[in-house]
Amino acid sequence: MICISLDERWGLNFLKSLNNIEFAEIRMDRMNLTETDIKEIFSRPKRLIATCRPGYLSENKRLSYLLNAIEAGSSFVDIELASDSRFKKTVIDFARKKRCKIIISYHDYNKTPSQDVLTGIVRLCFVEGADIAKIACKINSVSDAARLIGILGNKDFENRLIVVGMGDKGRLVRAITPFFGGVFTYASMEKGKETADGQIENRELRNIVEVLSGV
């Protein structure tokens, strides 16, 4: 399954695009949204992930965006493992109340940790309240890619884990993770509108998945 990630470079024009998209991540941290905008986006009958990464907005604004998205009907909310514990608890408690699934995500923008460290991080995500754990790491070598894909083989995480390879060498991980038990993978809507390093354009990724499905 492919989730299309959308950010501010689309502006609110992506609302038209959503008519033809069933599953998308909305990167709210890169958007200037009103409560009305958020309601219009997340009340649509689509599978949408509400994501608001730190570093762009104040913590109060981030919290407001996420809570409003959940209230409007977001299917998933993505919270960083490194977020403040009170921040996480507020979002998780509200998501549970609204039956919004919780993705707790971990990012390492420089490297891929060891297998034991990766496994420990995934377990911590579930301890913190994740329905799905997302592990995104920079891939610097083939062994990094193998190690990241390898955690999908842990039966304790079956059907509850997303792995994402960042960087040019991470494209392989993004393409094959659905075949090894990843819940879904991410794509950009168009070339030049990627929301993360190494993200593959939707049509290209679908072609790759179609070819691999026939192998």
C-alpha positions in Angstrom: 0.0 0.0 0.0 1.3 3.5 -0.9 0.6 6.6 1.1 1.1 9.9 -0.8 2.8 12.6 1.3 1.7 16.2 0.7 3.1 19.5 2.0 3.0 23.3 1.6 4.4 23.3 -1.9 0.9 22.2 -3.0 -0.8 24.9 -0.9 -4.5 24.1 -0.5 -4.6 23.2 -4.2 -4.0 19.6 -3.1 -7.6 19.5 -2.0 -8.5 18.9 -5.6 -5.8 16.2 -5.8 -7.4 14.4 -2.9 -10.4 13.6 -5.0 -8.2 11.0 -6.8 -6.2 9.9 -3.7 -7.5 7.3 -1.2 -4.5 7.4 1.2 -2.4 10.5 2.0 -0.2 12.0 4.6 -0.8 15.7 5.3 2.4 17.4 6.4 0.8 20.2 8.3 4.1 21.5 9.8 4.8 23.0 6.3 1.4 24.6 6.0 -0.3 27.8 7.3 -3.7 26.4 8.2 -6.8 27.7 9.9 -9.2 25.4 11.9 -11.6 25.6 9.0 -8.8 24.4 6.6 -8.0 21.5 8.9 -11.7 20.5 9.2 -12.1 20.7 5.4 -9.1 18.5 4.8 -9.6 15.8 7.4 -13.4 15.5 7.3 -13.1 14.1 3.8 -14.0 10.3 3.5 -10.3 9.4 2.9 -7.6 7.6 4.8 -5.5 10.5 5.9 -2.5 10.8 8.3 -2.1 14.0 10.3 1.6 14.8 10.6 3.1 17.9 12.1 6.9 17.6 12.5 8.8 19.8 15.1 11.1 22.6 14.0 8.7 24.6 11.9 5.9 25.7 14.3 5.6 26.3 18.0 4.7 23.3 20.1 1.3 24.9 21.0 0.6 25.4 17.3 1.7 21.8 16.5 -0.6 20.4 19.2 -3.5 22.5 18.0 -3.1 21.3 14.4 -2.9 17.6 15.5 -5.9 17.8 17.8 -8.0 19.6 15.3 -7.1 17.1 12.6 -8.1 14.2 15.0 -11.4 16.0 15.8 -12.2 16.4 12.1 -11.8 12.7 11.5 -8.2 11.9 10.6 -7.6 8.1 10.2 -4.1 8.3 11.7 -2.0 10.7 13.7 1.8 10.6 13.6 3.7 11.6 16.8 7.5 11.6 17.1 8.9 9.2 19.7 11.2 12.1 20.8 8.3 14.4 21.6 7.7 15.7 25.1 5.8 13.1 27.2 3.0 15.5 28.0 2.6 16.3 24.3 2.4 12.7 23.4 0.0 11.8 26.1 -2.4 14.6 25.1 -2.4 13.6 21.5 -2.6 9.8 22.2 -5.5 10.2 24.8 -7.5 12.3 22.3 -6.8 10.0 19.4 -8.0 7.0 21.5 -11.1 8.8 22.3 -11.8 9.6 18.6 -10.7 6.1 17.4 -7.8 7.6 15.4 -4.9 5.1 15.0 -1.6 6.2 16.5 1.7 6.1 14.6 4.7 6.7 16.8 7.7 7.6 14.6 11.5 7.5 15.1 13.9 9.3 12.7 17.7 9.1 12.4 18.8 11.4 9.7 22.4 10.4 9.7 22.6 6.6 10.0 20.9 3.3 10.6 21.4 2.0 14.2 22.3 -1.6 15.0 19.7 -4.4 14.9 19.5 -4.5 18.7 19.0 -0.7 18.9 16.4 -0.7 16.2 14.5 -3.5 17.9 14.6 -1.6 21.2 13.3 1.5 19.5 10.3 -0.3 18.0 9.5 -1.9 21.3 9.6 1.5 23.0 7.2 2.9 20.4 4.6 0.3 21.4 5.2 0.9 25.1 4.5 4.5 24.5 1.1 3.7 22.9 1.7 3.1 19.2 -0.7 1.1 17.1 1.9 1.3 14.4 5.6 2.1 14.8 7.4 4.0 12.1 11.2 3.7 11.8 12.9 6.1 9.3 16.7 5.9 9.0 19.4 7.3 6.6 20.7 4.4 4.5 24.5 4.7 3.8 25.1 1.2 2.6 23.6 -2.1 1.5 24.1 -3.5 5.0 22.1 -0.6 6.4 19.2 -1.4 4.0 19.3 -5.1 5.0 19.4 -4.3 8.7 16.4 -1.9 8.4 14.4 -4.4 6.3 15.4 -7.1 8.8 13.3 -5.8 11.7 10.2 -6.5 9.6 11.0 -10.2 10.2 10.3 -9.9 13.9 7.0 -11.7 14.6 6.3 -9.4 17.5 5.9 -6.5 15.1 3.9 -8.3 12.4 1.5 -6.0 10.6 2.4 -3.1 12.9 5.6 -1.6 11.5 6.6 0.9 8.8 10.3 1.2 7.8 11.5 4.0 5.7 15.0 4.4 4.1 16.1 8.0 3.7 18.7 9.2 1.2 19.3 7.9 -2.4 20.4 4.5 -1.1 17.1 4.3 0.9 15.0 4.2 -2.2 15.4 0.4 -2.4 13.9 0.1 1.1 11.0 2.3 0.2 10.3 0.1 -2.9 10.4 -3.3 -1.3 9.2 -2.8 2.2 5.5 -3.7 1.3 6.8 -7.2 0.2 8.4 -7.9 3.6 5.5 -7.0 5.9 5.6 -3.2 6.0 2.2 -1.7 6.7 2.7 0.8 3.9 5.3 3.0 2.2 5.4 6.6 1.2 5.6 8.4 -2.1 5.5 11.9 -3.5 2.7 13.1 -5.7 5.1 14.4 -8.3 8.8 14.7 -8.9 10.2 17.8 -7.2 7.5 17.7 -4.5 9.1 15.1 -2.2 8.5 15.6 1.5 11.5 13.5 2.6 15.0 12.6 1.3 14.9 9.6 -1.1 11.1 9.6 -1.5 9.9 8.1 -4.9 7.3 9.6 -7.1 3.9 7.9 -6.9 3.7 6.6 -10.5 7.3 5.4 -10.5 6.8 3.6 -7.2 3.6 2.0 -8.4 5.4 0.7 -11.5 8.1 -0.7 -9.4 5.7 -2.4 -7.1 3.7 -3.8 -10.1 6.9 -5.3 -11.6 8.0 -6.8 -8.3 4.5 -8.2 -7.7 4.9 -10.3 -10.9 8.2 -11.7 -10.0 
